[in-house]
Amino acid sequence: MADRGSDAERGASLRALAAEALMRVHRGASLRDALAQAREPLSEARDRAFLSALLFASLRAHFRHRALLRTLLRRPHSGRADPVLALLHLGLAQLEELALPPHAAVAATAEAARVLGRPRLVALVNAVLRRFLRERETLLAAIAKDPEARLGHPRWLSERLAADWGEATAAAIMEENRKPAPLWLRVNRRRSQRETLLSALAARGIEAEADAHLADALRLPESLDPRTLPGYDEGWFAVQDGAGQWAAELLSPFPGARVLDACAAPGGKAAALLAATELKLTAVESDPARLARLRENLARLGLEARVLQADATRAESFWDGEPYDRILIDAPCSATGVVRRQPDVLLHRQPGDLAALMGRQSALLEALWPLLAPGGRLLYATCSVLRDENDRLVGAFLDRHPDARALPLRLPVGRPLGPGWQILPGEGAMDGFFMALLERDAARPGGLRP
């Protein structure tokens, strides 16, 4: 989109791109993949930033907008992937969440229908958005009675959060989920220093703050494309939320230790471990696309590991028979702690998904525990705030394994929870994250080694 006509044409074209991306998300694609595809034709940073703002604002307010559109549309449309619905969600996001000038937002969003090859929809989009502007107060008062619209979360999730954390804390979690997340960086100490990166950012006029507790962490108040930051190509830093940076701190392998990162992609935690000290690290990932991303990230940072495509629950597919001193299980989970960064989680995650996820989490613990050396340590982590995936699951594992014990944790952010530690969204400006550090008792019998 380097050569465009008028600003009006440019605005309509950007909104059409956003609508196509939003329809892909509504059909089940991840926001990350849909956004990456939509950004490809955009050469200017301001266009990429506006596209991101449109999509994030729309998805964060999805349930609120859905309730409004039930009233605003006189007849239902074919489904969530309907271009009318995508354009109207984007229009409402501009008027409500982004507070753009109404005339320009409505006109450009309506004209986007023409760009999409649907000229008959121009008048409909224009009429619906203008009706919202006329009747805004009445419409907003009406949807306040809808719990999903009011809380911005599907009913099943708001109810589960309340059951796990109580009404007040659940409300605070959901409020944080509606806010943009800061951008966290972890300095790659093999190639740079925190002060060096701070100075380079300041020279570009980019605000950043050093974290008081994590030695390599920087926090930028606004999310930016990390590829545009100084030192990205040189491997000075990795993008990693502050909560995730605690994983390497807690696992703290000694120099030369054998370490297994069992669910390694995209490689942030493996990179943190490798940057801190010399290790014999094996990184396992089952998905080939994510494996490629893991290799790319390690290469950019100048770090080396034994990288294997394998199912971590099938030790025979990757294990050489020698025990590991440290094991990291960053388990696949509901991602309910990272809704600020991935608001599409609220659309895609269903209550029926949890049983399969918990089955996978338990299978990883059971399969990898016998690979741990006596006296070794295993860190179980999720980016979830649901207790069934976290303290309850680890507690059940400890009940089954007399040779396992949870080590006490004490972090400057979050709170103890059963055998582990829970950070909730927004605490310390971090994502929601759970960790439990387990040690294998050399004096007690464990399971049979594979």
C-alpha positions in Angstrom: 0.0 0.0 0.0 2.9 2.3 -0.8 1.2 4.2 -3.7 -2.3 5.3 -2.8 -4.7 8.0 -3.8 -6.4 10.3 -1.4 -6.5 10.0 2.4 -10.1 8.8 2.1 -9.1 6.0 -0.2 -6.3 5.0 2.1 -8.5 5.0 5.1 -11.1 2.8 3.4 -8.4 0.4 2.1 -6.9 0.0 5.6 -10.3 -0.7 7.1 -11.0 -3.3 4.4 -7.7 -5.0 5.3 -8.8 -5.0 8.9 -12.2 -6.4 8.1 -10.6 -9.3 6.1 -8.3 -10.0 9.0 -11.2 -9.8 11.5 -13.2 -12.3 9.4 -10.3 -14.7 9.5 -10.2 -14.4 13.3 -14.0 -15.0 13.5 -13.5 -18.1 11.4 -11.0 -19.5 13.9 -7.6 -18.1 12.8 -5.4 -16.6 15.6 -5.1 -12.9 15.8 -1.3 -13.2 15.5 -1.5 -15.0 12.1 -4.4 -12.8 10.8 -2.5 -9.7 11.7 0.8 -10.9 10.2 -1.0 -11.6 6.9 -2.8 -8.3 6.8 0.4 -6.4 7.5 2.2 -7.8 4.5 1.1 -5.2 1.9 1.7 -2.3 4.3 5.0 -0.5 3.9 4.4 2.3 6.4 4.7 1.9 10.2 1.7 4.2 10.9 -0.5 2.0 8.7 0.6 -1.2 10.5 0.0 0.5 13.8 -3.5 1.6 12.9 -4.4 -1.8 11.6 -3.3 -3.4 14.9 -5.2 -0.8 16.9 -8.4 -1.5 14.9 -8.2 -5.3 15.4 -7.2 -5.2 19.1 -9.9 -2.7 19.9 -12.6 -4.7 18.1 -11.7 -8.0 19.7 -11.3 -6.5 23.2 -14.9 -5.2 22.9 -16.3 -8.1 20.9 -19.1 -9.1 23.4 -20.1 -5.5 23.9 -20.3 -4.9 20.2 -22.1 -8.1 19.6 -24.8 -7.1 22.0 -25.2 -3.7 20.4 -25.5 -5.2 16.9 -28.3 -7.5 18.0 -30.4 -4.3 18.4 -28.9 -2.3 15.6 -29.4 -4.9 12.8 -32.9 -5.4 11.8 -32.2 -8.9 10.6 -29.5 -11.4 11.5 -26.7 -12.0 9.1 -25.1 -15.2 7.9 -22.5 -15.6 10.6 -19.5 -14.1 12.4 -17.5 -14.2 9.1 -20.0 -11.9 7.4 -18.3 -8.7 6.0 -21.2 -6.6 7.3 -20.5 -7.8 10.9 -16.8 -7.4 10.5 -17.1 -3.8 9.3 -19.7 -2.9 12.0 -17.5 -4.3 14.7 -14.6 -2.2 13.4 -16.9 0.8 13.1 -18.1 0.5 16.7 -14.5 0.1 17.9 -13.5 3.3 16.2 -16.4 5.2 17.7 -16.2 3.7 21.2 -12.8 2.3 22.1 -10.6 4.5 19.8 -12.8 7.6 20.0 -12.0 8.6 16.4 -13.8 11.5 14.8 -17.3 10.1 14.0 -17.7 11.5 10.5 -14.4 10.2 9.2 -14.7 6.8 10.9 -18.2 6.2 9.6 -17.4 7.3 6.1 -14.2 5.3 5.7 -15.7 2.2 7.3 -18.7 2.4 4.9 -16.5 2.9 1.9 -14.4 -0.2 3.0 -17.4 -2.3 1.9 -16.8 -1.0 -1.7 -13.1 -1.9 -1.5 -14.2 -5.4 -0.4 -16.3 -5.7 -3.6 -19.6 -5.3 -1.7 -20.9 -1.9 -2.8 -24.5 -2.7 -1.8 -23.3 -2.8 1.8 -22.0 0.8 1.9 -25.4 2.3 2.7 -26.1 -0.3 5.3 -22.9 0.1 7.2 -23.3 3.9 7.1 -26.9 3.7 8.3 -26.2 1.4 11.2 -23.2 3.3 12.5 -25.1 6.6 12.3 -28.0 5.1 14.1 -25.6 4.1 16.9 -24.4 7.7 17.2 -27.9 9.0 17.4 -29.1 6.4 20.0 -25.8 5.8 21.8 -27.0 6.4 25.4 -30.1 4.4 25.1 -28.3 1.5 23.4 -25.5 1.4 26.0 -28.0 1.5 28.8 -29.8 -1.5 27.3 -26.8 -3.7 26.9 -25.6 -3.0 30.5 -28.1 -5.7 31.6 -26.2 -8.3 29.5 -23.4 -9.9 31.6 -21.2 -10.8 28.6 -21.5 -7.3 27.2 -20.9 -5.7 30.6 -17.9 -7.9 31.6 -16.5 -8.3 28.1 -16.0 -12.1 28.6 -18.0 -15.2 27.7 -20.4 -16.2 30.5 -18.6 -19.5 31.2 -15.3 -17.8 31.7 -16.6 -15.1 34.0 -18.4 -17.7 36.1 -15.2 -19.8 36.3 -13.1 -16.9 37.3 -15.6 -15.9 40.0 -15.6 -19.5 41.3 -11.8 -19.6 41.4 -11.0 -16.1 42.7 -14.2 -14.6 44.1 -16.3 -11.9 42.6 -14.0 -9.0 43.3 -10.8 -10.5 42.1 -12.5 -12.0 39.0 -13.9 -8.5 38.2 -10.3 -7.1 38.5 -8.9 -9.7 36.2 -11.6 -9.0 33.5 -11.0 -5.3 33.8 -7.2 -5.8 33.3 -8.0 -8.0 30.3 -9.7 -5.1 28.5 -6.5 -2.9 28.8 -3.6 -2.9 26.3 -0.5 -4.7 27.5 3.0 -3.0 27.6 5.8 -4.4 25.6 8.4 -6.3 27.7 11.9 -7.0 26.4 14.6 -9.3 27.8 18.1 -8.1 27.0 20.3 -10.8 25.5 23.3 -10.4 27.7 25.5 -12.4 25.2 25.2 -9.5 22.8 24.2 -6.4 24.7 23.6 -4.8 28.1 20.4 -3.3 29.6 21.9 0.2 29.7 23.1 0.0 26.1 19.6 -0.9 24.9 18.0 1.8 27.1 20.3 4.4 25.6 19.6 3.2 22.1 15.9 3.4 22.7 16.2 6.9 24.3 18.1 8.1 21.3 15.1 7.2 19.2 12.7 8.9 21.6 11.3 5.6 22.8 10.3 5.5 26.5 11.4 2.4 28.4 11.8 1.5 32.0 14.2 -1.1 33.7 12.4 -3.5 35.9 13.5 -3.3 39.6 13.6 -7.1 40.1 14.4 -8.8 36.8 18.0 -7.9 35.8 17.5 -8.1 32.0 14.0 -6.8 31.7 12.8 -3.6 30.1 9.2 -2.4 29.8 7.8 -0.1 27.1 4.5 1.5 28.0 3.1 0.9 24.5 3.3 -2.1 22.3 5.5 -1.5 19.2 6.6 -3.7 16.4 9.8 -5.1 17.9 11.4 -5.4 14.5 11.5 -1.5 14.3 13.5 -1.2 17.6 17.2 -0.7 17.7 19.2 -3.9 18.1 16.5 -6.2 16.9 18.5 -7.6 13.9 21.6 -7.7 16.0 20.0 -9.9 18.5 20.2 -7.5 21.4 16.9 -8.5 22.9 14.0 -10.9 22.8 10.3 -10.1 23.4 9.2 -11.8 26.6 6.7 -10.7 29.2 8.0 -10.1 32.7 6.1 -13.0 34.2 7.7 -15.4 31.7 11.1 -14.0 32.5 10.7 -15.4 36.0 10.9 -19.0 34.6 14.6 -18.9 33.9 15.2 -17.1 37.2 13.5 -19.9 39.2 14.9 -22.8 37.3 18.4 -21.4 37.8 20.5 -24.2 36.2 24.1 -24.5 37.1 26.8 -24.1 34.4 27.0 -27.2 32.2 23.7 -28.6 33.4 21.6 -30.8 31.1 18.3 -29.0 30.6 15.2 -30.0 28.7 12.7 -27.3 27.5 9.8 -29.6 26.6 7.4 -27.2 24.9 10.0 -24.8 23.6 8.5 -22.7 20.8 8.8 -19.8 20.3 12.0 -20.1 22.3 11.9 -17.2 24.8 12.5 -19.2 27.9 15.1 -21.4 26.2 16.9 -18.3 25.0 16.8 -16.8 28.6 18.4 -19.9 30.0 21.1 -20.1 27.3 21.9 -16.4 27.7 22.4 -16.7 31.4 24.9 -19.6 31.5 26.5 -22.3 29.4 24.2 -25.3 29.2 23.5 -28.5 27.4 20.0 -27.6 26.4 17.6 -29.7 24.4 14.5 -27.8 23.0 11.6 -30.0 22.0 8.6 -28.8 19.9 6.0 -30.9 18.1 4.6 -28.3 15.7 6.8 -27.9 12.6 5.8 -24.2 12.0 6.5 -23.3 15.6 9.8 -25.3 15.5 10.9 -23.1 12.5 10.1 -20.0 14.5 12.1 -21.4 17.5 15.1 -22.0 15.3 14.9 -18.4 13.8 14.7 -16.8 17.2 17.7 -18.7 18.6 19.7 -17.9 15.4 18.9 -14.2 15.7 20.0 -14.1 19.3 23.2 -16.1 18.5 22.3 -19.0 20.8 22.7 -22.7 20.2 20.7 -25.7 21.5 19.8 -29.2 20.4 16.5 -28.5 18.7 14.2 -31.5 18.0 10.7 -32.0 16.6 9.1 -34.5 18.9 6.1 -35.1 21.1 7.3 -34.4 24.6 4.9 -37.0 26.1 6.8 -39.7 24.1 10.2 -39.6 25.7 11.5 -42.4 23.5 11.3 -40.1 20.5 13.9 -37.7 21.8 15.5 -38.9 25.1 19.1 -40.3 25.0 18.7 -42.0 28.4 20.8 -39.6 30.4 18.8 -37.8 33.1 18.2 -34.0 33.0 19.3 -31.7 35.8 16.5 -29.3 35.0 13.2 -29.6 33.1 11.0 -26.8 32.0 7.3 -27.5 31.0 5.7 -24.4 29.7 2.5 -26.3 29.2 -0.1 -25.7 26.5 -3.0 -24.1 28.4 -6.2 -22.0 28.1 -4.1 -18.8 27.7 -6.5 -17.0 30.0 -3.7 -15.1 31.5 -2.7 -13.4 28.3 -6.0 -12.0 27.1 -4.5 -8.5 27.0 -2.2 -9.7 24.3 -4.4 -12.2 22.7 -8.0 -11.0 22.9 -9.0 -13.6 20.4 -8.7 -16.2 23.2 -12.1 -14.9 24.4 -13.7 -15.9 21.1 -11.9 -19.2 20.5 -11.6 -20.8 23.9 -14.5 -23.0 24.9 -15.3 -24.6 28.2 -15.0 -28.1 26.6 -11.4 -27.4 25.7 -10.2 -27.5 29.3 -10.5 -31.3 29.8 -8.2 -31.9 26.8 -5.7 -29.3 27.9 -5.6 -30.7 31.4 -5.1 -34.1 30.0 -2.1 -32.9 28.0 -0.7 -31.0 31.0 -0.9 -34.1 33.2 0.6 -36.3 30.5 3.6 -34.0 30.2 4.2 -34.1 33.9 3.9 -37.9 34.0 6.1 -38.5 30.9 8.9 -36.1 31.9 9.2 -36.6 35.6 11.1 -40.0 35.2 13.6 -38.2 33.0 14.6 -35.9 35.9 17.8 -36.7 37.8 17.5 -37.3 41.6 17.9 -33.9 43.2 16.9 -32.3 39.9 14.2 -29.6 39.5 11.2 -29.3 37.2 9.4 -26.0 36.6 5.8 -26.4 35.5 4.4 -23.1 34.1 1.2 -22.0 32.3 -0.1 -18.6 31.1 -3.5 -19.5 32.7 -5.4 -18.1 35.6 -7.7 -21.1 35.9 -6.9 -23.1 39.0 -7.8 -26.5 37.5 -4.8 -26.1 35.2 -2.5 -24.8 37.9 -2.3 -25.4 41.6 -5.0 -28.2 41.6 -3.3 -30.1 38.7 0.1 -29.8 40.3 -1.3 -30.8 43.7 -2.8 -34.0 42.2 0.5 -34.8 40.6 2.3 -34.4 44.0 -0.2 -36.7 45.6 0.6 -39.4 43.0 4.4 -39.0 43.3 6.0 -39.4 46.8 9.4 -38.6 45.4 8.2 -35.1 44.3 8.1 -32.0 46.5 7.2 -28.4 45.8 9.8 -25.9 46.7 8.5 -22.7 48.3 8.5 -19.7 46.0 8.6 -16.0 46.9 8.4 -13.4 44.2 8.0 -9.6 44.4 4.8 -9.8 42.4 1.8 -12.2 42.7 0.8 -14.5 45.5 1.4 -18.1 46.7 -1.2 -20.6 45.5 -1.1 -24.2 46.7 2.2 -25.7 45.6 3.1 -22.8 43.3 2.9 -19.1 42.6 0.3 -17.2 40.7 0.7 -13.8 39.0 -2.6 -12.3 37.9 -3.0 -10.1 34.8 -1.8 -6.6 35.4 0.2 -7.3 38.6 3.5 -5.7 38.1 2.3 -4.8 34.6 2.7 -8.5 33.8 0.6 -11.2 32.2 -1.2 -13.9 34.2 1.2 -16.7 34.9 1.5 -19.7 37.2 4.7 -21.5 38.2 5.4 -24.5 40.4 9.0 -25.6 41.1 9.3 -29.3 41.9 12.3 -31.2 43.2 12.9 -34.9 42.9 13.9 -36.5 46.2 16.9 -38.8 45.7 16.1 -40.8 48.8 12.6 -41.9 47.7 11.6 -44.2 45.0 10.1 -42.7 41.8 8.5 -44.2 38.7 10.2 -46.5 36.3 12.5 -44.8 33.8 11.6 -45.3 30.2 
